[in-house]
């Protein structure tokens, strides 16, 4: 099994901590980290990652035209399809491929996911496993952003897996503008996958526990002698993403009892991340927030560039100009 992620320099310590957690529970798995920066990190070692590849080396001849359209928060969404195709081409000995967010921490082997891949070509993980009522903000969010999570997805080497990787790459690169303003433009397309591809849905409460589903009664964490369980099943991975403080807000409302095991696990993760940052420092400055002359790129420039027809975009490297160019 090959497990991969995409990150900017700001979250590289989180990506390497994710890699460490893979090696802890799945020693034979290969870990590939894709870094969406112009240069490799300024550090002597990047432990636990078997391969570190720059995003510009994934093979897209229009890389700069593509990445200019996205913000730092969207860089993983922008590149997932390209990474999947790169992995298929670069690691011919691997059969099963898993993408996870850099903010994911693995707490057990992916046995159930691997079992699904034996008979199906793609595995999706839903954001929610329980309907919680018409006034639930999490359900409205899932309708807006997509039923399935782009932060945990798996596929296998097959004609169907290749077809999916090619299709997803093309859709992410399209000129489609979501009228609802979704932040993660890769994710909404996954709604089509169960109908259009040979895909399985991973309905296991121990995978991808996160702020969007931690309120579910079937996700409640329990500490056992063997580790943690979620809804009576082994906890396999938990996503500590705290986008706009949503993890903090959800815990305060849904799980206010500080004795809940989720707080213990979160505190442990924070301590491990602080330790990892001493080895692999974070870099808050993103390469693709600036033109090559050093000028910061404005949101207006990105928006106007996205509005340029795709045929014309490919003849201009937007990083070579300035905000003034876009008026």
C-alpha positions in Angstrom: 0.0 0.0 0.0 1.2 3.5 -0.9 -0.1 6.4 1.2 0.3 9.9 0.0 -0.5 13.5 0.9 0.0 17.0 -0.4 1.1 19.9 1.7 2.6 23.4 1.6 5.6 24.3 3.8 3.3 25.6 6.5 1.9 22.1 7.1 4.9 20.0 6.3 5.5 19.1 10.0 1.9 17.8 10.0 2.5 15.8 6.9 5.6 14.2 8.3 3.8 13.4 11.6 1.2 11.7 9.5 4.0 9.7 7.8 5.3 8.7 11.2 1.9 7.5 12.2 1.7 5.3 9.0 5.1 3.8 9.8 4.0 3.1 13.3 0.9 1.1 12.3 1.7 -0.1 8.7 5.4 -0.7 8.5 5.4 -2.0 5.0 3.5 0.9 3.6 5.3 3.5 1.4 4.7 7.1 2.1 5.0 9.8 -0.5 4.7 13.5 0.4 4.1 16.0 -2.4 5.3 19.5 -1.4 3.5 22.4 -3.1 6.5 24.8 -3.0 9.2 25.9 -5.5 12.0 24.4 -3.5 12.6 21.5 -1.1 12.6 22.4 2.6 15.6 23.8 4.2 16.3 21.0 6.6 18.9 18.2 6.8 16.3 15.4 7.0 12.6 14.7 6.3 12.0 11.5 8.3 9.4 8.9 7.7 8.6 10.0 4.1 10.0 7.5 1.7 9.7 10.0 -1.1 9.4 13.8 -1.2 8.4 15.2 -4.5 7.8 18.8 -5.5 4.4 19.5 -7.0 5.9 21.1 -10.1 7.5 17.8 -10.9 4.2 15.8 -11.1 4.3 16.1 -14.9 1.8 18.9 -15.7 3.3 21.0 -18.5 0.9 23.8 -17.5 1.7 23.6 -13.8 2.2 27.4 -13.2 -1.0 28.2 -15.1 -2.9 25.8 -13.0 -1.5 26.5 -9.5 -1.9 30.3 -10.0 -5.7 29.9 -9.8 -5.6 28.5 -6.3 -4.8 29.7 -2.8 -2.5 28.0 -0.2 -5.5 26.5 1.5 -6.6 25.0 -1.8 -3.2 23.6 -3.0 -4.0 20.0 -2.0 -7.4 20.2 -3.8 -5.7 21.6 -6.9 -3.1 18.8 -7.2 -4.8 15.5 -6.1 -5.6 14.2 -9.5 -2.1 15.0 -10.8 -0.6 13.2 -7.8 -2.7 10.1 -8.3 -1.6 9.8 -12.0 2.1 10.5 -11.0 1.9 7.6 -8.4 0.5 5.2 -11.0 3.3 6.0 -13.4 6.2 6.2 -10.9 5.5 3.2 -8.6 4.6 0.3 -10.9 5.1 -2.2 -8.2 2.4 -0.7 -6.0 -1.2 -1.9 -6.3 -3.1 0.0 -3.7 -3.0 3.8 -3.4 -4.4 6.0 -0.6 -4.6 9.7 -0.3 -5.0 11.3 3.1 -4.9 14.9 4.3 -1.7 16.1 5.9 -3.6 16.8 9.1 -4.7 13.1 9.4 -3.2 11.0 12.1 -3.3 7.2 11.6 -4.1 5.2 14.7 -4.4 1.7 13.3 -3.9 -0.4 10.1 -6.2 0.2 7.2 -7.4 -3.4 7.1 -11.0 -2.6 6.3 -10.1 -0.2 3.5 -7.7 -2.7 2.0 -10.4 -5.4 2.1 -12.7 -3.3 0.1 -10.0 -2.7 -2.6 -9.8 -6.4 -3.1 -13.2 -6.4 -5.0 -13.7 -2.7 -5.9 -11.5 -0.2 -7.7 -12.2 2.9 -5.7 -13.0 3.5 -2.1 -14.8 6.7 -0.9 -15.3 7.9 2.7 -18.5 9.8 3.5 -18.3 12.9 5.6 -21.3 11.7 7.6 -22.7 8.3 8.6 -25.8 9.5 10.4 -28.6 11.8 9.3 -29.1 14.2 12.2 -32.1 16.3 11.2 -33.1 19.1 8.8 -31.6 21.9 10.9 -28.1 20.3 11.1 -25.4 22.6 9.9 -23.1 19.7 9.1 -25.6 18.2 6.7 -26.0 21.5 4.9 -22.2 21.8 4.7 -22.0 18.3 3.2 -24.6 19.3 0.6 -22.6 22.3 -0.3 -19.1 20.8 -0.2 -19.8 17.2 -1.3 -21.0 14.0 0.2 -17.6 12.3 0.2 -14.4 13.5 1.8 -11.5 14.4 -0.5 -9.2 14.0 2.5 -9.4 10.2 2.5 -9.7 8.3 -0.8 -8.3 5.1 -2.2 -8.0 3.3 -5.5 -6.1 0.4 -7.0 -4.0 -0.1 -10.1 -6.5 -1.1 -12.8 -8.0 0.3 -15.9 -10.9 1.6 -13.8 -8.5 3.2 -11.3 -6.6 4.9 -14.1 -9.9 6.1 -15.7 -10.9 7.7 -12.3 -7.5 9.4 -11.8 -7.6 10.9 -15.3 -11.2 12.0 -15.0 -10.7 13.6 -11.6 -7.6 15.4 -12.8 -9.5 16.9 -15.8 -12.4 18.0 -13.6 -10.2 19.8 -11.1 -8.4 21.5 -13.9 -11.6 22.6 -15.6 -12.8 26.2 -15.8 -15.9 25.4 -13.8 -16.7 28.0 -11.1 -18.8 26.7 -8.2 -21.7 29.2 -7.7 -21.8 28.3 -4.0 -18.2 29.3 -3.6 -16.9 25.9 -2.2 -13.3 26.1 -1.0 -12.3 22.6 -2.0 -13.1 22.3 -5.7 -11.9 18.7 -6.0 -14.3 17.3 -3.5 -17.7 18.0 -5.0 -16.9 15.9 -8.1 -16.7 12.8 -6.0 -20.5 12.8 -5.7 -20.5 11.3 -9.3 -18.1 8.5 -8.5 -20.4 5.8 -7.1 -22.7 6.2 -10.1 -20.0 6.5 -12.8 -17.2 4.2 -11.5 -16.8 0.9 -9.7 -16.6 2.4 -6.2 -17.2 1.2 -2.7 -18.3 3.4 0.2 -16.3 2.9 3.5 -19.0 3.0 6.2 -16.7 2.5 9.2 -17.0 4.9 12.1 -13.3 4.6 12.9 -12.1 6.2 9.7 -11.8 10.0 9.2 -13.2 11.2 12.5 -13.2 15.0 12.2 -15.0 18.2 13.2 -17.7 17.5 10.6 -18.8 14.2 12.2 -17.5 14.1 15.7 -21.0 15.0 16.9 -22.4 11.7 15.7 -23.4 9.3 18.5 -21.8 6.5 16.5 -18.4 8.2 16.5 -17.9 8.7 20.2 -14.4 7.8 21.2 -13.6 5.3 23.9 -10.1 4.5 25.3 -9.5 0.8 25.5 -6.5 -1.3 26.4 -5.7 -1.6 22.7 -6.0 2.1 21.9 -9.2 3.9 20.9 -12.5 2.9 19.5 -15.1 5.0 17.6 -18.6 3.8 17.9 -17.4 0.3 19.0 -15.0 -0.1 16.1 -11.2 0.4 16.1 -10.2 4.0 15.5 -8.1 4.0 12.3 -7.5 7.7 11.6 -8.6 11.0 12.9 -8.3 14.3 11.0 -7.1 17.2 13.3 -7.8 19.9 10.7 -9.1 23.0 12.5 -10.2 25.1 9.5 -11.5 28.5 10.7 -11.5 27.1 14.3 -14.3 24.6 13.4 -12.7 21.8 15.4 -12.6 24.0 18.5 -16.2 25.2 18.0 -17.6 21.7 17.4 -15.9 20.2 20.5 -17.2 23.0 22.7 -20.8 22.4 21.5 -20.9 18.7 20.9 -18.4 17.4 23.5 -18.0 20.0 26.3 -16.9 17.4 28.8 -13.1 17.8 29.0 -12.8 14.2 30.2 -13.9 12.9 26.8 -11.1 10.9 25.2 -11.0 13.2 22.2 -9.3 15.9 24.3 -6.6 13.4 25.5 -5.9 12.3 22.0 -5.8 15.9 20.7 -3.4 17.0 23.5 -1.2 14.1 22.6 -1.2 15.0 18.9 -0.4 18.6 19.7 2.6 17.5 21.8 3.8 15.2 19.0 3.4 18.0 16.4 5.5 20.4 18.6 8.2 17.8 18.8 8.1 17.2 15.0 8.4 20.9 14.3 11.8 20.9 16.0 13.0 18.5 13.3 11.0 19.7 10.3 10.2 23.4 10.8 7.1 25.0 9.3 7.4 27.7 6.6 4.5 30.0 6.7 5.4 31.8 3.5 3.9 30.0 0.4 5.9 30.1 -2.8 2.8 30.6 -5.0 1.5 33.6 -3.0 4.1 35.8 -4.9 5.0 36.7 -8.4 8.6 36.0 -9.4 9.5 39.6 -8.8 8.4 39.2 -5.1 5.1 41.1 -5.3 2.2 39.5 -3.4 -0.5 38.1 -5.7 -3.9 39.8 -5.0 -7.2 37.9 -4.9 -8.4 40.1 -7.7 -5.6 39.0 -9.9 -6.3 35.3 -9.3 -10.0 35.8 -10.0 -9.4 37.7 -13.2 -6.9 35.1 -14.3 -9.4 32.3 -13.7 -11.9 34.2 -15.9 -9.4 34.1 -18.9 -10.3 31.3 -21.3 -8.3 28.2 -20.8 -6.9 28.3 -24.4 -5.4 31.7 -23.7 -4.2 31.0 -20.2 -1.7 28.4 -21.3 0.3 30.9 -23.3 1.0 33.0 -20.3 3.0 32.2 -17.1 1.1 34.4 -14.7 3.9 34.4 -12.2 6.1 36.4 -14.6 3.8 39.5 -14.6 2.3 41.5 -11.7 -1.1 42.7 -10.3 -1.0 45.7 -12.6 -1.1 43.3 -15.6 -4.6 42.1 -14.5 -5.8 45.6 -14.0 
